[in-house]
Structures are given as structure tokens and as C-alpha cells.
Amino acid sequence: MRKSILTTAILASLTITGCSEVSGNKDITPPAMNATEVSNTQVKVSNVLMQQSRLQYQAPEFDQITFADYAPAFTQGIAEHDADIAKIMNNKQAPEFDNTIVAMEKAGSLLTRVSKTFFSLASVNSSDKVQALEAELAPKLSAHWDNIYLNPELFARVEAVYQSRDTLSATDKRLVEFYYQNFDRAGAKLSDADKTTMRDLNGQLASLTTAFSKNVMNAFKNEVVIVTDKAELDGLSNAEIATLAQAAKDAGKEGYLITLVNTTRQPILSSLNNRALRQRVWETSANRAMDANGPNIIKQSHLHSKKAALLGYDSWAAYTVADQMAKTPTAVYEILDDLAPKAVVKAKQEAADIQAEIAKTGATFELAPWDWAYFAEKVRKEKYDLDQSLVTPYFEFNRVLNDGMFFAMEKLYGITVKPRTDLPVWNEDVSAYEIFNKDNSSIGIFYLDPYAREGKSGGAWMDEFVTQSGLLGTKPVVYNALNIPKPASGPTLMTFDEVTTMFHEFGHAVHGLFSDVKYPSLAGTATPRDFVEFPSQANEDWAIDPQVIANYAKHYQTGEPIPAALLSKVLAANKFGTGFNTTEYLAAAILDMEWHSISVDTKIDDVEKFEHQALAKHGIDFSPVPSRYKSAYFSHAFAGGYSAGYYAYLWTEVFAADAFDYMSHNGGLSLENGNKFRDNVLSKGNSEDLMQDYIKFTGRKPSVDALLKHRGLVD
């Protein structure tokens, strides 16, 4: 997942990007200051966030930042941004590209810096204090951005430049159209009365999305499973049991602590022999945060429908998709509804195999969601003679990272990755690296935060502390956050899914790192949601490239490569479950679309009833395969900026599968392929037409055929 600080729950509708501008030393004697100015200057000197970072590429000075720095930095950042915007708005010269659009690109450097740092760290190191500040900031930031987007004088200047855009270069014209569209979609053309309504809606939504995130974060901490009888953990290894015991100890609890991962499915279910405990774990997962977030979801959905109606759209989905590649909800539903029956058929075939496996044990119960992973493992073992406990020793974390992912990226793009132990980090488990081109020129800084911990959001994501920009002279500073369980001791042995996730997130990272765009608003991963997941999903398949996997899949103790027969079983067994995987994903994508397709007068009083009706409507309400996310913890849809956008993973997988198929038939893992992909896709950001960029890379529009094969839905 690619997170964007300016499209988080607090800033979901905001897209003006201000970045700090690199400046040289200036020997200028300042004018005399009054008492207030002296006080403000003293605050700036003592607050590291109020100064441009002294580290390379303006990487945040994590060792110097304190929590107390954030609130005053936000206050000052908003004030400075207001002043920047006022200067643009009050400019007596006629509106032009440089004095209006470029000026907005340069505005608000402090607010951008503190926002990127705070909201990133709020995702990886949250606390009660952080959550309280998020709640306090939400309405303030919403009002601040409304003051910009709903300002008629400022919009008049933007519109004047827009009307003369045909005289500009292609990139400049695209930036003007980007700004004009954002003002228009924010409500710049509304009446004064409707603008007042819009401000109220935005303020409420900002508070609700912040509260949703807080409730999900609290659920990770509070909605856990405590096991007091070690015998119930039968099926887990001694190391896994020790990890659960350590987790309980760290939380100040007795026994063994099972915490939840982001999605409805829980990896531990594949190993637990105790069916009652499996059910308890699954139900804890499926029902989490419902009491807190159920009313929130209903209110958010209605507010979104009101906002969409105010802007002239039938639904929030129609509003959201209008500026994406899909353009209309109909186009989204067409692809979802086309795949849904194929996925359910495949899932039911898998369910029949699993039910047969249950019968072999002498049990007569019907397959339930908490049984799927457990008995699917047994089916895999029987069908493919595969024991997962024999596989993970070949996927040791450091070897996967260095000899797998970084090795593949060196082969594909010619880059080298060098540890930067001198750079401060936000947690002892975080590593910093500098990325270099083949000619040894520096590209940017990359951080990796691999392990799950209390206070860290679930799932995996990429984001930026500094966005690349030719205009501002900035190089990218990006990070990946994963949630791999940290063992109590010894090496970190990864599942194949965790390996794939690592490759996926670094696909986002190189998208940000390889950006070569002038304007920050169009740089890096600042593309439509139904394009941004394309590079990350395309990167996943390099994890199973023969040359790559031979380099990293080695036993952590002996160094022996994974036996060819075992690897073949891993890859073959990985195809079992494509029905489950596709069905649970489609169910989540459909839930997201249905929640955001309601009209203003739609009445909803029961979240679970709405979920069942929505899935049944699309023929995908298959009880053994629940939605990847139930609504109450569906952060993508209700807090992560992906409202009516979760379909993007499937939409972009069409591009990813087609692109990988193209590369596979044209040299595979080669510098030629990598450079072509980098030059035509990764470096472009949103500075050009995205479909044309893709066609430049492959010479064709993407076909769904490769996706169907990739998902195992056709032979």
C-alpha cells in the first residue's frame, strides 16, 4: 500500500503540496524585531522541525525531534502557509503560471515538513498523546485547506491561468490542469452558502476518519486473545510459543498473547490444532472495533454522499472515480462483477477439497472461516507434499532483503544499496540506506521498518518524508513499513507471503526514488490510486524469478539452497488458494464501492446487514471466505484515502501482470528491461498521460489475459 501524508484521514481531500526549497547560505543582517517576533524566533531556534533538516537530502532529524515540537510547528506552519497564499492572492500582477501555480508549489514548506514527519511517525509510533494531537489537528487542518480551496480570489487566479494553459509546455499545462481540477473538485465553484456546508462536512469527516484510525489502532492493542493453557497452542513451534509468551510479558499479562494482523484472516490459524481457539481468534479478528467504528462508518458514508451531491455527483464513488483511470463506478463494477463468479467457483472448488480433508479426520462439521487456513495447509501438504515448517528456514529476513530484493533491484536497475548507520532512525529496528545509480550517483535515502510492535499501524505501506522535485532541488527520502512478527530470539524466518509483501512495498519505494519530475505535486507516487499500485505489484513477481530466488532461498543454518523439488512444491502450492485470495479481495473491493455508492436518502442502521446485502447483490457472499476486511477495520476505505478506491489493486494488477508478461518474453530480469520501465513509467510520476507512458513501455494497452492466468482463474 502506498500511503500519502496529504491523503490521510486528516488531509484526504487535499492535494496542494509544498516542499522546503534548498537554499544556500545568505549573509543578510535581519531587521530589528519586536517582542513577538523575538519570541517566535526563539521558538524556531529551539524547535528542530521549524528549520530545514541539516541531514543529507533533508532526512528528518529523528534524534532531535520531541513530541512537544509538533503542535507549535503545526501552528507556525499553518500561519506561514496562510501568509504564502495571501501573497499569491494579493499579487497585483496579472495571474501567470509562475506567480500563481509555481508559487503555490513552493508555498507551505514548514507545514509540509511537519505534516510528513508527524503523520508518518503517527503510523509507526503511535501513543495516546499522538492520537490526541491527531484529533486536535484534524478540524484545524481541514479548515486551513478549506480556506485555500474555497477562496474565490485565489481560484480566480488559478482559473485565469487555466484559461490560457494552451500556451504552456506539456508538463506546465498538466500542472495547471491538476490545480484547476483540485479546486473545482473541492468546491471552488459553489455558492457561499454551499461552501459553508462544505466546510462543515469536511470538518466532520476529518474528525471521523481520525477517530476511525484511533479505534483501529486501539483494537490492535486491546482486542487480543490471551491463552493461559499452553496445551491450547498445540501445533505451534517452540519458537512461536516463546514469541507469544514474550508478547504477553511485554504487555504485562500472564500466559500467551495472540495479537491480530491487519486483515480478517490470521496467519496463526493455519497452525493451531485447537478448533475452539481458532474460532476465538477468528471471531476476535472479524468483530474488532465494531462497537466503536460501526456508527462512524454509517455517518461517514452519509456525509460522503452529501458532499458528493453538493458537488453534483450521484454518489461519493462517482465523485472519487471521476479523476481516476476508471472514470466511472460502472467501469469498476464491470471488472469486479466479471471476476466475482470466476473467483467464487474457484473458491468453492477449494472448499470442496478442504471439506473432504475435514471428513478424513472423522469430523462432521461444516467448513467455517476459522477452519480454512488450517485445513488448506493439510490439503497443500497432501496435494503437493508440502510442509510449511520446512519452507520458512529458507526465507531468513536479512538474506531475503540483501540477496533477494536488493539483488533483484541491482540486476534490474543497476542500483546499489549502502547502509547508512550514521542517520538517526525512529526505532532501533529501523535501518537506513542510501541508494546509488550504476554510475555511483546518489538517488536518495530509504528506510526500512520491518517489525510489528505496539503503536504501529497494521499492514504494510510506503511513504515519503521528502518528495523528489526538480523545482525545489529535493531528492527523495522514502520508507517502507512492514509488520513481520519479531521473534523472541534467533533469526527472523519469513513466510512466502511476507517475502512477497517486502518486494511489493519496495516497488512503491523505487517509484518514489526513481522520480525525475520538476513539480512535487506530480512527482513520485502522486498518481491516481488505480495506477499507483501498478509498480508495486509488478515488483512482486521478481521474488520468484529463478535467478533471484536461487540467490536468497538458502537455509539459514547451512546455507544450502532450497532444494529444487521443495521450491517447485512451494510455487505449485502457492496457486492453491487463488480462489480464496481473489474472493476475499473482491468482497472487500465491493464493500468499499457499495458503502460509497449510497445516495443521500439511503438509510442504514445495521453495518453487518449492509455487508451481507452488498456481497449477496454481487454473488460473492460465500460464508467460508469472508471479506479481506470487515467494514469496522477497513482503514483503506474509511481512514486511508482509498474510499471507493480499493478496487485499484485489481485494476493495477491488470497492468502489473501484463507488464511482467511483457518483460518475461523480452529478456526477463535485465538492465535493459529495468531501464525501460524506469524511464517510461517509474520516473514520470503523474507528469504525463499514464496510459501513454504504459504504451511507451510495452507498445500496447494492457490485456486482462495475463491477470487471469496469474490469479489461476484460467488455465
N, C-alpha and C positions, 0 to 999 in steps of 0.2 A: 504494500500500500504506500502511496505517496501522500504524505501529509503536507499541507500548506499552511503556514502560520497565518496568512491572510485569508484563508478559507476554513479556519477552525470554527468551532461553535460560536465564538465571540465575534469573529470577523467574517462570517460566512458569506455575506453579500458584498464584500469589499474587495477591490482589486487595484486601487492605486498603490503603487509600490515606490517607496522612497528608500534609497540606499545611501550610505555615507560615501562621500566623494573623497578620493585620495587627494591629499593636498600637501604641498611642500612647506618647509619652514618659512615663516614670514617674520621679518624684523620690523614689527609695527608697534609703535607706542600707543596703547589704548587711551581713549579719552577719560577724563575724570568720571567716576561713578558715584551715584547716590547710594544711600544706605541699603535700599532694597537690592540694587544691583550688586553691591558688595556681598550681601548675604547670599544671593543666588550664585555668585561666583565661588564663594566658599563651599557651597553645597556641591557644585560641579567638580571642584578640585578633589573633594573627599569621596565622590561617587564615581567609581570606575566606569559605570555604564554611560555616564554623560560625556565621556571622552572617547574618541576613536581608539580602538584597541592598538596597543603597541606591538602586538604579536604579528607574525607573518600573516599576510592576507586578511588582517583584522579578525583573526580567530579569537573568540571570546576569552577573556582572562578569568577562567573559572575559579582559579585560586584566589582571586581578589574580590570577586562579586559576593556580596552578602544579601540576604533576603531583604534587609532594610533599604537596600539601594533601589529596589524595583518601583515602589509606589512613587517616590519623588521623581524618578527618571520618567515614569509614565506621565506624571503631571507636567513636567518640563517638556517632554516630547510632544504632548498634545498642544501645549502653548506655542512651541516653536513651529510645529506644523501649521497651526492656525495662522501664525504670522507669515509663513511662506505662502500660504494660499491667499491671504489678504493682499500680499504684494502682487501676486499674479492678477487677482481680480481687480485691483485698483490701478493697474498699469494703464497710463493714459495713451500709450501707443496702441495702434490697431492690433487686433488679435492676429498673431502669426504662429507658425509651428514652434519656433524657438522660445518665444516669450510666453507661450501658454502650455503647449503639450510637453516640450522638453523641460520646461520649468517645473511642471508637476512631477515629471520623472525624478527630478533632483530634490524635490521637497521632502521634508519629514525624515531626515536621516536618523535623528535620535529616536524617534518613535519606532522606526523600522528596526533599529538595532535592539532596543529593549524588548520589542514585541517578539522578534525572532528568538532571542535568548530566553525570555521568560516562558513563552508558551512551549518551546521545546523542552526546557527543563521541567515544566509542569507535567509533561507527559512521561518523563523518565525518572523524576524525583519528586513526586507529589507529597503533600502533607496537609494537615488541617489548615495551616497558615496559608499555604499556596492556594488551596481551594477557596478559602475565604477571600483572598485577594482577587482570584479569578471572578468570583461572584460580584465583588465590588466594581471591578473593571468593566464587566460586561455592558451594563447600561451606559457607562461613560464613553466607552469606545463606540458603541452603536450610535450614540448621539453625535459624537465627533464626526463620524463618517457621513451621517445624515446631513450634517451641516455643510459638508463638501458636495455631496452628490445632489442634494436638493436645493443648492444655491442657484437662483436664476441668473445672477450676473456672471457667475463662473461658467455656467452652462452656455450662456450666450457667447462667450469667448470660444468655448470648445466647438459649438455649432458653427461659428463663423469660419474657423479653421477647417472644419469638416466640409463645408460647402465649397472650399477651394482646394480640396485634397488632391484633385487630379493633376495638379502642377507639381506634386511631390514625387520623390523616388518611391519605389515599391515598398520598401521597409518603412519609410516615414508614413506613407499612406496607410499601411496596415496598423501602425501605432495610433494614428488619428482615429481610424475606424474602431479600434479597440476601446479607446476612451469614450468616443461618442456612444457606442453601444452600451458601455457600462453605465454612463449617465442616464441614458434612455431607460435601460432595464431597472435602474434604481428608482426611477420615478421623477426624473427631472422635468418631464413634460406635464406632470399632474397639476391640478389646481392647488391653490394654497390650502384649501380645506382637506383635500386628499393627501397632500404632503404631511399635514398634521396627523392624519390617520396612519400614514406610512411610518412616521417616526414612532408612533405608539406601537404598531405591530413589530417593527424592528427591535424596539426595546424589550418587548415581551419575549420575542423569540431568542434574543441574545441571552436573557436570563434563563429561559427554559433549557436551551442547549447546554449552557454551563452547568445547570443543575443536573441534567441528564448525565453528563460526563462524571460529575461528582458522585452520583448514585452508583454508576457502573464501577468507578474506582473503589468506592466503599464496599461494593459487593465482593470484589476480589479479596478484600481484607476480612470481611465479616461472614460472608456466606461460603463457608468451608465445611469440609467433612472431617470430623475428629473420630479416629478409631482408637479404642482403648484395648481391644483384644488383638494381639499380633497375629493370631491364627486367622483372622478375617482377611489378612493380607496375603494369604496363600496364592502363589502364582507370581509374586514379585521376587526379584533377586534380592540378595542380602544388601547389595549396594543401594538399591531403590528403597528398601525399607529403612536403611540408615539415613537416607536423604529425607524421608518423611518424618523420622524421629527428630532429626536436626531442625526441620522446619517447625515442628511443634515446640521444641525447646526455644527456638528464636522468637516464637510468638508468645512465649510464656504459658504454654499449655502442656498438659500431660498427654502422653500417648503418641499418636502419629497423625500428622496434619496433611490432608489432601486439599490442595488449592486448585482452583479452576483455571483452565486456559480460556482464551477469548471466545471460541466458538461453542456451539451446543455440544458437539462431540468432544469427548475427553480421552486422550491417548491411553490413560491408565486402564480404561475399560477393556482394552484388548488383552490384559494380563490377569485381571482379578478372577479367581475361580469362584468366589462367593457371589452368588447372583443377587442376594439381598443387598450387599454392599454396592454392587454395580448399579442396582436400581436407585439406591440412595444418592450415589454420586451423580447419576444422570439427572434425576429429578431436581437435585440442588442446582445443577447447571441450567436446566431448562426453565426453572421457575425464578431464577435470581433477579433481583431488582424490580420484580413486577409490582409490588406494593408501592414503591417509590416512583417508578417510571411509567406505570400504566396510565395514570391521569395526565402525566406530562406528554405522553405520545398523542393522546387524543386532542389535547389542547394545541400542541404544536401543529398537528395536521390541519386543524380548523383554521389556525392563524395563517398557515401557509396558503390555504385555499382562499382566504380573504385577501391576502397580499397579491396572489395571482390574479384574482378578479379585479382588484384595484388597477392592475397593470394591463388589463384587457385579455387575460388568458382564461381558458376554461378550467384549468387546474394548475397546481404547482408543478406537476410533471410536465405539462405542456410548456410552462414558463421555463423550467430548468433545461429541458431537452432542446429548446429552440436555438440555443447558441452552441450546441454540441454537434458532433458529426452526424448523429442520428436524426436530428432536426425535429422529429415528431414522436409522441408516445406510440402512435400506430406502428412506426418503424421498429421501435423497441419491442413492443408486444409481438410483432410478427416473428422476430428471431427467437424470442423466448418461447412462444407457443409452437413454433416449428420444432424446437428441440425437446420440449417437455414430454410429449408422448414417447419419443425415442428413448429418452432417459429413463422414464418410468418403466417401460418394457424391459430395458436392460436391468434396472434395479430389481424388478420382480423376478427376473431370471436368477439374479444373485441371491435374492431372498429364498427362492426355492432350494438352491444349493445349501444355504445356511439352515433352512428348516430340516432338510434331510440330515444334516450334521447333528442338529439337536436331537432328532429321533434316534440316532445311533447311540446316544448316551442313555436311552431309555426314558427320557423326559417327554412329556406330552404338552408342555406349554407352547403357546403361540409366540413366534418371534416378536420381541419388543425392542424398542430403540436401544435399551441398555444391553441387549444381547448381541447386537450386530457386530461390533468390533471384536468381541471375544470369539464368537463362532466363525467370523470371517477369517480370523487368524488360523483357525483349525482347518477351514476349507483351503486356505492358501498352503498350509503345511501338507495337506493330503494331495491337493491338485498339483502342487509344484514342489513338494517335499522341501518346504522352506520353513526354517525355524528362525524367527527374527532375532532371537538372542545370539545366533551365530553370525548375524549380519553387522550389528552395531559396532563390534570391535574393529571393523574395517573403516569406520567413519569417525575417526578421532578429530576433535574440533580443530586443533592447530594444523593438522595435516590437510583437512578439507579446505581450510582457509588459505593456507600458503601454497600447498602443492596441487590444490584443486582450483579454487576460484581465482586466486591471483595468477596462477599458472595459465589458466584459460584466457584471462584478460591480456596477459603478456603475449600469448600466441595470436590472439585476435586483433589486438590494437597496438602491440609493441610497447605497452606501458610497463614501467617498473614501479614497485611499491616499497617504500622505505619507512620503517618505524620511526616515529618522532617522539621519543621518550621525554624530550625536553618540554613538550607542550602540556600545559595543565589540562586535566580532564575532570568530569563531574562525578565520577565514581571510580573506585580502584580497579574495577573490572573493565573499564573502557580503555581502548587502545587508539592511539592517534598515528596517522600515516601521512606521508607526502607522496603524491602521485606524479610520476615523470613520464614525458613522451619518450619515444625511441631516440630522439636527438638529445636527451637529457634535459630538455627544458621543462620547467616545473608547471604542472597543470593546476594543482590545488591541494587542499587538505581534506582528509577523510577520517572520520571517527567511526569506530565500531563498538556498540554497547550490546553484548550478546546475551546476557543472562536475565532471567526473570527475578524479580525481587518485589518486596512490598513497596507500594508507592509508584510503581511503574505500570503504565497502561498495558493492557493485553495486546496480543497480536504482534505484528512486525511492520515497520514503516521506515521511510526515508524522509528526511527534510534537510533544510539548508539554514545555516547560520549567516552565511554571506552568499548572495547570488552573483553569478558572473555578469559583468556588464562592461562593454567597450566604452560606453558613455562615461561611466563613473570610474573606470580603471580598476574594477574589482575582479578578483579571481574567486572561484567557488570554494566554499568551506561547507562540506556536507557531512551527514551522519546517517548510519543505519542503526536501528534498534530492533533487536530480536528478543525472544522470550524463551530461550533454551533453559531447561532446569539445570541449576548448578549443582553438581554432585557434592556430597558432604566431604569427600576426599577423592583423590585419584583423578584420572583423566576424564574429560567430557566426551562421552561416546554418543554420537548423534543418530537419530533416526533418518531414514531416507527423506521423509517429508521435511525435516529440519534442514537437511542439506539443500533441498530444492528451494526452500524459503530463503536461505542465505544467498543463493545465486539470484533469486528473484529480486531481492532488495538491492543487491549491488547493480542490477540492471537499471534501477532508478538512480543509483548513485552515479553511474557513468553518464547517464542522461544529463544530470546536473553538472558533472565535472567536465564533460566534453563540450558544453555550451560555448558557442562562439557568436554571440549576438550583441548588438550595440545597446539595445534598450532593456532594462531589467524587467519591465512588465511583460516582455515577450521572450525572456531568456529561460534556458534550462528546462525544467519540468512544468513551466507555466503554460501548459497546453490544455485543451478540453479534457475532461475526465475520461471520455471514451476514446482517447488517444494515449494518455499518459501511462496507462498500464501496458501498452504495447512493448516498449523496450525492456521492461522488467520481465514480462512473460517470455519474450524471445530469449532472454538470457538464461532462463531456467533450463532449457534443453542442453546447454553446454555441460551441465552437471553429469549427463550420461553419454557425452561424446567419448568414444573408445579411447582416444588419446588422453583425454582429461582424467577419466575415471581410473585408467591404468596408472596414472601418476599419483593419485591420492588415496585410492581404496586399498590401503595396506594395514595389516594387523598392527594395532598399537603396541603390542608387546614384541612381536617377532620381526615386524617389518615386511613380512611376506605379503605379496599382492593377493587380493581377493581371488580365490580360485575361479576359473572361467565358468565352471558348472554352477557355482553359487551365484555369480554375477548374472548369469543367464536366468536363473530362477528369480532373482530379485527383480529383474526387468520384466520378466513374464508375469510374475505375481503382482507387479505394480499395476498391470492392466485389469486385474480382478478388483472390482470396486469402482470402476468408472461410472457404472450406473448410479451407485450411491453418491459418489462425488458430484456428478452432474446434477442429479435430482436435488440434493441438499443445496447446491449453489443456486439453481434455478428457482427453488422455493424462496430463498432469501431475496433474489432479484425481483421476483414477482411481488412479494410482500412489500418491498420498498416502493415499487411502482404503484401498487394498489393504495397504499397509505397516502401517497401523494397525488393520486388521481381523483380523490373525492372532490365533490363540489361544495360550495359554501353551505348549502342547506342539508348536506348529509349528516345524519345523526348516528353517532357511535357511542355506545355506553359499555361495551364489553370487548376488551382487547383480544382475548383468546377466541371469542366468537368471530370477530372480524378476521383473524388469521385463518381460521378454518374455512370460512366462506370464501376468502380470497384465493386460497390454494385449491379448493374444490372447483371454483369457477374456471380454473385453468387446467384442471385434470391432474393436479400434482399433489393432492392431499393423501399421500401414502404414509400411513402412520409409522411403519418401521424406519422410515427415513425422514426425520424432522428437518425443518429449515436449518441451514447452517447457523443462522442467528434467529432467535426469537426476538420479537419487537423490543422487549424491555431492556435488552443489552445490545441492540443493533446500532452500535455507535456510528458506523458509516452513514446510516440513514438519518439519525437524529442528533448527531453531535460532530460528525467528522467531515462535513462538507460534501457528502455523497448522496444527499437526499435526491431521490429519483435518478440516481446515478450509479447504483451498484451493478446495474446491467453492464457497465463499462468493462468489467473484467472479461465478460464473454465477448463483447463487441471487439475488444482489442485482441482477444485470443485468436480471432479470425486473422488479424494482421500478423500476430506472432507466429502462428502455425504456418501460415503461407510464407512468411519471410524465412523461417527456419528451413522449410521445404526447399525454397529457392537456394539458400546457401548450401544445403546438403547436396544439391545436384550441381553445385558450381564451386567445388573446392573445399567445402566444409570449413573447418577451423583454420582459416588462413588470414594472413595480414591483409591480403587483397580484399577479402570479404569484409573484414573488420573496418578497414579504412573507408570502404564504400558505404557501409552502414553508418559510420561515424560522420562522414562528410555530408551525406544526403538526408540523414534523419537526426542523429543524436546531437549534432552541432547546431541545428536550426532552431531549436526551441519552437516558438509559435510565430516566428518571423516570416514564414511563407505558408502557402496553402499546403496543409498537411497531406492531403491525398496526392497532390502533385509531388511532394517530397518522396512519398512511398513509391510512386510510379517511377521516379528517377532512380530509385534503388533497385527495384525488381524488373522494371519495364512493363508492369501490368498492374491492374487493380487486384486486390486480394480476393481469393476464392474461398468459400466455406469448406471445400472438399478436404483440405489438409486438417482442418479443425475436427471434422467428423472422424477422420482416421485417428487423429491424436487422442481424442476422447474415447476411442474404441466403440463408437456408435455405429460404425460401418466397418466391414472387413477390408 
